[in-house]
Amino acid sequence: MAYKKFDDPAPKVDDSRYKVFGAIPVEAVRRALQGISNRVLGTTSGTGFVPTLATCTTGGTCGFKTSVDVGIVRDGIVSTVAAQDNLYFAKQGTMGTNTVAKFLICSKDGTSATCIGPGNIIDKGLHADATMAAAAAKIPDLPDGACPLGYVTLQAPAATVLVLTDGAATAAAALGYVIGGGGTAGTATYVDLVHMPFNG
């Protein structure tokens, strides 16, 4: 049994880990906490206890849209994000044939929404089926200070390259290639978020 004599010197113990810092010292932890504290408040709109969320879906002309105005908390401040149509992709580019990727719809500031992504683009041919490939696709990181509204799983067609436009392309050129433009646009499924998923 260990014991200490009355005249033993005091052990030197580093207790700095117990000190309180003015900011979270690990950036990844801070961003993870922000991702679950910046959230959609929604309203019940007389429908009971399930909140009304942004209702992300296919854009009227291209890209995606949010269908409902929602209340949010962004860094502790209550705000409103207005419904917004034709959310272009964050940047121009392409998704190869037979691929899948996820895009994040969020509000970085003000009352508007934006589209972030794609995250990692997955070749569906390397997986047993499209469901397994979609599970391997990850949601893009939430921008610092933003509030998540939903995410989109976008499946490129088996034989057509999917063109992503940031709005620089004309609507006529975009039609038929971006989501909302026609049959060659691939397929998209939508998930509305209250906050960032823990395992996205």
NORQUI-V903414 format. One record per helix or strand of 3 or more residues. SS is the DSSP state (H for helix, E for strand). FROM is the first residue (numbers start at 1). TO is the last residue. If there is no record, write none. Layout:
# NORQUI-V903414
((SS/FROM/TO) (SS/FROM/TO))
This chain:
# NORQUI-V903414
((H/16/18) (H/27/37) (E/56/58) (E/64/66) (E/70/74) (E/77/81) (E/84/87) (E/93/95) (E/99/107) (E/114/116) (H/124/126) (H/130/136) (E/147/155) (E/162/164) (H/171/174) (H/183/185) (E/187/192))
